[in-house]
Amino acid sequence: MRSSQFPTDILHERCAWLQVFVDSLQIVAGARIFPYDCAMKTSATPSTNSWRYVVLAWLALALFDATQTVVSMRAMGMHHAWVTLFIVTTASWAVWVLVTPEVLALLQRFRLPSREVAPWVVHAAACLAIGTLWAAWGALLEHATNPLAYAAGPDAFADLWRAKFLGNLVGDVILYGAIVALSVTLDAHKRLAQQQAASARLAELLAQTQLAALRLQVEPHFIFNSLNAVTGLIREEKNSVAIAMIAALGDLLRRVTDQSDRQFVALEEEIAFLRKYLDIQQMRFAERLRYQLDIPDELMKAQVPDFILQPLVENAIKHGIAKRARGGELTVVATRDGAALTLCVYNDGPLLPGQIREGVGVANARQRLLALYGNAQAMTLQNRVDTGVLATITLPYREM
């Protein structure tokens, strides 16, 4: 009986296809052949597009094996039907193309790794079955086509099958193990990605909830302070001014409550609201309050958190302007430095004490900035050299 196996050195050279198979698996992995559904379950078989990558991966491995076989044997001076040998060697790998979806489906029912014995037994049996089928298919092709061009014809089918089964036994285990390892790795990777995406969505939802709570905290604070201002005017018997303030407050409160679900507005809208607020405060303080808004036209479309300047202006009036009998001046400035937008509120009133206790409005503004921008923002309150207090907000420049 003639042996249908290659010489020992040829067999050693052919083992290089294992490295090519690993590279092919990496190509398949890059194509993400195991998609997840919304329930975070792996697909038992590749999708249509992914199936194409599976076929291409096995085809690449088959072509490499066939090319190496033909080139090596010709280099050794052998004389065979080279075209037939190339086609037969390539076609023999079709078994792995067909069984790969079945292996993936089997992994969904009997997952590996497992502490139970049954899944290992099932996959060991599947590996032997695939090896048997692969050897039978290869033996059938060689018996039918005689690619080695023996004058007396090919060996008997049973002898060919036995030789191929025993010769490829280690390769069967490695190939099957590679499919299992790839499936398990991608399964873990996809599940981790799904969990990270779910965590990100939960974190985003939590942030939105926190921002909504902070936003709702500002509104009653502003309303209560406004009503206190009206009460002060009534006590001073400035009824006409109080009536005018109530009318102006109606427009202002409508702006506050109607858009309470928004987190960002254009700087132009924020300044328009701030101007109305300052006009109301001027009804109360008259000539004691003087203000200036220095906002360049090119920054009017900048995106800022809704209701972010009013607490700083209110704080400046309460702790700065109102503390002095002669009042003072308040200035709001916006500047841009590259990708950073800076908003400044300055009042020329008394300096801050050594220990600053932030009120609801300023503390709320600081928390909202942190929730919206993280470490990309900054908010400071500091004394000027001689007199006055400067509140500064720095945040990323974006346009609405």
Secondary structure per residue as TSV (DSSP state, phi and psi in degrees):
chain	resnum	aa	ss	phi	psi
A	1	M	-	360.0	130.0
A	2	R	-	-82.1	138.2
A	3	S	-	-80.1	135.3
A	4	S	-	-90.2	2.1
A	5	Q	S	-86.5	155.6
A	6	F	-	-77.2	164.6
A	7	P	-	-60.4	161.6
A	8	T	H	-59.3	-43.0
A	9	D	H	-65.8	-32.6
A	10	I	H	-66.9	-40.8
A	11	L	H	-62.0	-39.7
A	12	H	H	-65.1	-39.1
A	13	E	H	-65.9	-37.1
A	14	R	H	-68.2	-19.5
A	15	C	T	-63.8	-13.1
A	16	A	T	-65.2	-19.2
A	17	W	H	-64.0	-19.5
A	18	L	H	-64.1	-39.9
A	19	Q	H	-66.1	-39.1
A	20	V	H	-62.9	-37.1
A	21	F	H	-63.7	-40.9
A	22	V	H	-59.7	-44.4
A	23	D	H	-61.3	-38.2
A	24	S	H	-65.5	-38.7
A	25	L	H	-62.2	-36.9
A	26	Q	H	-65.0	-37.3
A	27	I	H	-63.1	-43.9
A	28	V	H	-63.3	-41.3
A	29	A	H	-62.5	-39.5
A	30	G	H	-64.8	-26.1
A	31	A	T	-83.7	-5.0
A	32	R	T	56.6	68.1
A	33	I	-	-83.1	-4.6
A	34	F	S	-116.5	77.7
A	35	P	-	-70.3	152.4
A	36	Y	B	-100.8	146.1
A	37	D	-	-92.8	-178.4
A	38	C	T	-66.9	-17.4
A	39	A	T	-90.6	8.7
A	40	M	S	63.8	43.1
A	41	K	-	-116.5	141.7
A	42	T	B	-75.9	148.2
A	43	S	-	-75.3	136.6
A	44	A	S	-68.7	-30.8
A	45	T	S	-131.9	155.7
A	46	P	-	-64.8	155.0
A	47	S	-	-74.1	178.4
A	48	T	H	-59.3	-49.2
A	49	N	H	-67.0	-39.8
A	50	S	H	-68.9	-33.5
A	51	W	H	-58.7	-34.5
A	52	R	H	-62.0	-39.4
A	53	Y	H	-69.0	-35.0
A	54	V	H	-62.1	-47.4
A	55	V	H	-61.7	-43.4
A	56	L	H	-65.0	-37.1
A	57	A	H	-64.8	-47.8
A	58	W	H	-67.1	-36.0
A	59	L	H	-63.9	-41.5
A	60	A	H	-60.9	-42.6
A	61	L	H	-65.1	-40.6
A	62	A	H	-64.7	-43.3
A	63	L	H	-65.9	-38.5
A	64	F	H	-63.3	-45.4
A	65	D	H	-61.6	-45.2
A	66	A	H	-65.4	-42.8
A	67	T	H	-64.1	-45.6
A	68	Q	H	-62.8	-39.0
A	69	T	H	-62.6	-49.2
A	70	V	H	-66.1	-47.2
A	71	V	H	-63.1	-44.0
A	72	S	H	-64.0	-43.9
A	73	M	H	-70.5	-36.0
A	74	R	H	-67.3	-37.6
A	75	A	H	-64.3	-26.2
A	76	M	T	-87.4	4.0
A	77	G	T	82.8	15.0
A	78	M	-	-77.1	158.2
A	79	H	-	-126.3	105.8
A	80	H	-	-134.7	175.0
A	81	A	-	-80.1	90.7
A	82	W	H	-63.4	-43.4
A	83	V	H	-63.0	-45.5
A	84	T	H	-63.4	-41.7
A	85	L	H	-62.8	-40.9
A	86	F	H	-63.1	-44.4
A	87	I	H	-67.5	-43.7
A	88	V	H	-63.9	-44.5
A	89	T	H	-62.2	-42.4
A	90	T	H	-65.3	-46.0
A	91	A	H	-65.6	-26.8
A	92	S	T	-63.8	-22.7
A	93	W	T	-79.7	-4.1
A	94	A	H	-60.0	-26.9
A	95	V	H	-59.2	-43.6
A	96	W	H	-68.4	-31.8
A	97	V	H	-62.8	-41.4
A	98	L	H	-77.0	-32.7
A	99	V	H	-88.3	-15.5
A	100	T	H	-57.1	-47.3
A	101	P	H	-59.5	-35.0
A	102	E	H	-69.3	-36.9
A	103	V	H	-64.4	-42.5
A	104	L	H	-63.9	-40.0
A	105	A	H	-65.8	-37.8
A	106	L	H	-66.3	-34.1
A	107	L	H	-68.1	-23.7
A	108	Q	H	-73.2	-29.6
A	109	R	H	-89.6	-37.7
A	110	F	S	-125.2	87.8
A	111	R	-	-75.4	145.2
A	112	L	S	-123.8	148.9
A	113	P	S	-72.6	157.6
A	114	S	-	-144.4	148.3
A	115	R	S	-81.3	-13.4
A	116	E	S	-87.0	155.0
A	117	V	H	-80.6	-33.9
A	118	A	H	-55.4	-48.9
A	119	P	H	-59.3	-38.7
A	120	W	H	-66.1	-39.6
A	121	V	H	-65.0	-42.8
A	122	V	H	-61.1	-45.6
A	123	H	H	-73.4	-31.5
A	124	A	H	-64.1	-42.3
A	125	A	H	-65.4	-39.1
A	126	A	H	-64.5	-39.8
A	127	C	H	-62.8	-43.6
A	128	L	H	-64.8	-37.8
A	129	A	H	-65.4	-42.3
A	130	I	H	-65.9	-40.6
A	131	G	H	-61.6	-40.1
A	132	T	H	-62.6	-45.2
A	133	L	H	-65.7	-41.6
A	134	W	H	-62.8	-43.5
A	135	A	H	-65.4	-39.5
A	136	A	H	-65.9	-42.1
A	137	W	H	-66.0	-44.1
A	138	G	H	-64.3	-41.4
A	139	A	H	-65.0	-39.2
A	140	L	H	-63.2	-43.9
A	141	L	H	-63.5	-43.7
A	142	E	H	-68.8	-38.1
A	143	H	H	-67.6	-32.7
A	144	A	H	-82.4	-29.1
A	145	T	H	-111.7	-17.2
A	146	N	-	50.1	58.2
A	147	P	T	-66.2	-21.4
A	148	L	T	-82.2	-2.5
A	149	A	-	57.7	42.7
A	150	Y	-	-70.4	137.4
A	151	A	T	-65.1	-35.4
A	152	A	T	-86.4	3.0
A	153	G	-	93.4	171.6
A	154	P	-	-72.9	165.4
A	155	D	-	-65.6	170.3
A	156	A	-	-65.7	150.8
A	157	F	H	-57.5	-42.7
A	158	A	H	-63.4	-40.6
A	159	D	H	-67.3	-41.0
A	160	L	H	-63.0	-43.4
A	161	W	H	-63.5	-44.7
A	162	R	H	-61.4	-44.8
A	163	A	H	-64.4	-42.8
A	164	K	H	-70.3	-38.7
A	165	F	H	-63.3	-47.1
A	166	L	H	-69.6	-37.4
A	167	G	H	-69.6	-29.5
A	168	N	T	-101.5	7.1
A	169	L	H	-60.7	-45.8
A	170	V	H	-64.9	-42.1
A	171	G	H	-61.5	-35.9
A	172	D	H	-60.3	-46.5
A	173	V	H	-64.1	-42.3
A	174	I	H	-65.2	-44.4
A	175	L	H	-65.7	-44.5
A	176	Y	H	-64.1	-43.2
A	177	G	H	-62.9	-34.9
A	178	A	H	-65.3	-40.7
A	179	I	H	-63.6	-43.7
A	180	V	H	-63.3	-46.0
A	181	A	H	-62.3	-42.0
A	182	L	H	-64.6	-42.9
A	183	S	H	-64.5	-44.6
A	184	V	H	-65.4	-41.7
A	185	T	H	-63.4	-47.7
A	186	L	H	-68.9	-33.6
A	187	D	H	-62.2	-45.9
A	188	A	H	-65.2	-40.3
A	189	H	H	-63.7	-43.5
A	190	K	H	-67.7	-40.0
A	191	R	H	-64.8	-39.4
A	192	L	H	-63.9	-41.7
A	193	A	H	-63.0	-40.1
A	194	Q	H	-65.2	-41.5
A	195	Q	H	-66.2	-38.9
A	196	Q	H	-65.8	-40.1
A	197	A	H	-64.9	-41.7
A	198	A	H	-65.0	-39.8
A	199	S	H	-63.8	-39.7
A	200	A	H	-64.5	-40.0
A	201	R	H	-65.5	-40.8
A	202	L	H	-65.2	-40.3
A	203	A	H	-64.3	-39.5
A	204	E	H	-65.5	-42.1
A	205	L	H	-63.7	-41.5
A	206	L	H	-63.3	-42.7
A	207	A	H	-62.1	-42.4
A	208	Q	H	-63.6	-39.2
A	209	T	H	-65.3	-42.7
A	210	Q	H	-63.4	-41.9
A	211	L	H	-64.9	-40.2
A	212	A	H	-62.9	-40.4
A	213	A	H	-65.0	-41.8
A	214	L	H	-64.7	-40.2
A	215	R	H	-63.2	-41.3
A	216	L	H	-68.9	-25.7
A	217	Q	H	-70.8	-32.9
A	218	V	H	-69.5	-40.9
A	219	E	H	-59.6	-53.6
A	220	P	H	-63.7	-33.6
A	221	H	H	-60.8	-44.8
A	222	F	H	-65.7	-42.9
A	223	I	H	-63.2	-45.6
A	224	F	H	-61.8	-42.6
A	225	N	H	-65.1	-37.2
A	226	S	H	-66.5	-42.2
A	227	L	H	-65.1	-35.3
A	228	N	H	-63.9	-36.4
A	229	A	H	-65.2	-42.3
A	230	V	H	-63.0	-42.4
A	231	T	H	-59.4	-40.4
A	232	G	H	-62.3	-39.9
A	233	L	H	-66.1	-39.7
A	234	I	H	-65.0	-41.6
A	235	R	H	-63.6	-31.7
A	236	E	T	-82.6	2.8
A	237	E	T	62.5	32.5
A	238	K	-	-98.5	67.0
A	239	N	H	-64.7	-42.3
A	240	S	H	-64.1	-40.1
A	241	V	H	-67.5	-38.6
A	242	A	H	-62.4	-41.1
A	243	I	H	-63.8	-44.3
A	244	A	H	-62.2	-37.9
A	245	M	H	-67.5	-39.9
A	246	I	H	-62.2	-41.7
A	247	A	H	-63.6	-43.1
A	248	A	H	-67.2	-36.5
A	249	L	H	-63.8	-31.7
A	250	G	H	-58.9	-46.1
A	251	D	H	-65.0	-39.5
A	252	L	H	-68.4	-42.6
A	253	L	H	-68.7	-31.4
A	254	R	H	-63.8	-38.8
A	255	R	H	-66.2	-37.7
A	256	V	H	-69.4	-47.8
A	257	T	H	-82.8	-31.2
A	258	D	H	-69.0	-29.8
A	259	Q	T	-114.0	32.8
A	260	S	T	-68.8	-12.5
A	261	D	T	-89.9	-7.4
A	262	R	-	-84.7	146.3
A	263	Q	-	-105.8	-26.5
A	264	F	E	-130.0	148.1
A	265	V	E	-141.4	167.9
A	266	A	E	-74.1	148.2
A	267	L	H	-58.7	-32.1
A	268	E	H	-59.7	-43.1
A	269	E	H	-69.6	-38.4
A	270	E	H	-64.1	-39.7
A	271	I	H	-70.0	-36.9
A	272	A	H	-62.8	-42.4
A	273	F	H	-64.1	-42.3
A	274	L	H	-64.4	-36.6
A	275	R	H	-63.6	-42.1
A	276	K	H	-64.3	-39.5
A	277	Y	H	-63.6	-42.9
A	278	L	H	-67.4	-35.3
A	279	D	H	-62.9	-38.4
A	280	I	H	-65.7	-42.3
A	281	Q	H	-65.0	-31.4
A	282	Q	H	-67.5	-28.9
A	283	M	H	-62.0	-32.3
A	284	R	H	-82.3	-45.3
A	285	F	H	-96.2	-12.3
A	286	A	G	55.4	-130.9
A	287	E	G	-71.4	-8.6
A	288	R	G	-71.4	-20.3
A	289	L	E	-113.1	120.0
A	290	R	E	-124.6	136.8
A	291	Y	E	-138.4	158.9
A	292	Q	E	-141.9	132.0
A	293	L	E	-112.3	112.7
A	294	D	E	-110.4	86.0
A	295	I	-	-122.1	111.0
A	296	P	-	-61.4	145.7
A	297	D	G	-60.1	-34.2
A	298	E	G	-71.5	-9.6
A	299	L	G	-102.6	0.8
A	300	M	T	-64.4	-25.2
A	301	K	T	-91.9	3.4
A	302	A	B	-64.6	144.4
A	303	Q	E	-86.8	128.2
A	304	V	E	-135.6	156.1
A	305	P	E	-63.5	137.1
A	306	D	T	-62.6	135.5
A	307	F	T	67.4	31.3
A	308	I	-	-90.2	-29.0
A	309	L	S	-86.9	-29.5
A	310	Q	H	-59.0	-42.6
A	311	P	H	-61.5	-35.5
A	312	L	H	-70.0	-40.4
A	313	V	H	-66.8	-43.0
A	314	E	H	-61.1	-40.9
A	315	N	H	-64.5	-38.6
A	316	A	H	-66.5	-39.0
A	317	I	H	-70.1	-44.3
A	318	K	H	-67.4	-43.3
A	319	H	H	-101.3	-6.6
A	320	G	T	-117.2	-70.1
A	321	I	G	-62.9	-47.6
A	322	A	G	-69.6	-16.3
A	323	K	G	-77.1	-16.8
A	324	R	S	-112.8	139.7
A	325	A	T	-62.9	-37.2
A	326	R	T	-85.3	0.0
A	327	G	-	75.4	-149.3
A	328	G	E	179.7	-171.1
A	329	E	E	-117.1	141.4
A	330	L	E	-121.6	135.0
A	331	T	E	-129.0	132.7
A	332	V	E	-116.6	124.7
A	333	V	E	-129.1	141.5
A	334	A	E	-124.9	131.8
A	335	T	E	-137.3	161.0
A	336	R	E	-128.6	135.1
A	337	D	E	-129.4	92.2
A	338	G	T	67.0	-117.8
A	339	A	T	-93.2	10.3
A	340	A	E	-116.0	136.8
A	341	L	E	-109.3	130.5
A	342	T	E	-119.7	128.9
A	343	L	E	-116.2	127.4
A	344	C	E	-123.4	137.3
A	345	V	E	-125.0	116.5
A	346	Y	E	-121.4	137.6
A	347	N	E	-131.0	146.8
A	348	D	-	-95.2	29.8
A	349	G	S	-83.9	-161.8
A	350	P	-	-62.4	155.0
A	351	L	-	-72.6	158.7
A	352	L	-	-71.5	148.5
A	353	P	-	-70.6	173.3
A	354	G	S	-60.5	-44.3
A	355	Q	S	-109.6	120.7
A	356	I	-	-97.8	128.7
A	357	R	-	-110.6	107.2
A	358	E	-	-72.6	138.5
A	359	G	-	-80.6	-174.4
A	360	V	H	-61.2	-46.1
A	361	G	H	-63.2	-49.1
A	362	V	H	-68.1	-44.1
A	363	A	H	-61.7	-38.4
A	364	N	H	-64.1	-44.4
A	365	A	H	-61.0	-41.0
A	366	R	H	-64.6	-42.7
A	367	Q	H	-66.6	-40.2
A	368	R	H	-64.4	-42.8
A	369	L	H	-61.4	-41.6
A	370	L	H	-65.4	-40.5
A	371	A	H	-69.1	-34.2
A	372	L	H	-82.5	-36.4
A	373	Y	H	-121.6	-9.5
A	374	G	G	64.0	-134.2
A	375	N	G	-81.7	1.0
A	376	A	G	-81.7	1.9
A	377	Q	-	-122.3	166.4
A	378	A	E	-152.5	144.1
A	379	M	E	-139.9	126.4
A	380	T	E	-132.2	149.7
A	381	L	E	-124.0	121.6
A	382	Q	E	-147.4	151.4
A	383	N	E	-78.8	144.7
A	384	R	-	-77.8	174.1
A	385	V	S	-58.5	-53.3
A	386	D	S	-103.6	-48.5
A	387	T	S	-152.3	154.8
A	388	G	-	95.8	159.2
A	389	V	E	-128.4	137.2
A	390	L	E	-117.8	122.8
A	391	A	E	-104.9	128.6
A	392	T	E	-127.4	133.7
A	393	I	E	-120.8	126.9
A	394	T	E	-119.9	129.5
A	395	L	E	-148.1	164.6
A	396	P	E	-63.4	139.2
A	397	Y	-	-82.0	122.3
A	398	R	-	-139.3	154.9
A	399	E	B	-109.7	148.7
A	400	M	-	-72.6	360.0
